């Protein structure tokens, strides 16, 4: 279930908009909203553009686009694909409505009126079955990077709090893993090619000798 949404400017973590949560939700998520502020401070130019950070019974998913961070807190069991579909819808509408004004605002929550759209969209995504049906056409339009949720980096909040891991480090790690994966694929192709040569080289050699003998005999 979608619990709460925060939108901040990436360059200075200035809050731009947020969902208006009821009192019970505010109490239940107070600690996680503080954790969200930590995430905003840890995000830098090299951070992953999409990331899921697990914290207790909840997961904090964020999306960075056009110097804006969109973060949603959901139940841990809530599908990541739906969480990022929700963020994608929110980011596109926010950019269309306020994108040109984001760099000029100075006071927090300058676009608090955006809660109207977030509330309406949140209701569509509250139940996973309803969200899957209502958002099916939207999900089909998402790009390959968003659809492939296995490529979205996942982190644990404890690692950020106690080990001081940075989100930049996650980006470097992700890049390193992709680089190593590509090296492995190239090495595997070379090994397979060499194995094929070893397997068929004797046969090719024998055929070549036979061709030479036949040619020599009939010339």
ABEGO torsion letter per residue (X at the ends): XBABBBBBBAAAGBBABBBBBBAAAAAAAAAAAAAAAAAAAABBAABBABBBBBBEABBBBBBBBGGBBBBBBBBAABBAAAAAAAAAAAAAAAAAAAAAAAAABABBGAAAAAAAAAAAAAAAAABAAAAAAAAAAAAAABBAAAABAAABBBBBAAAAAAAGBBAAAAAAAAAAAAAAAAAAAAAAAAAAAAAAAAAAAAAAAAAAAAAAAAAAAAX
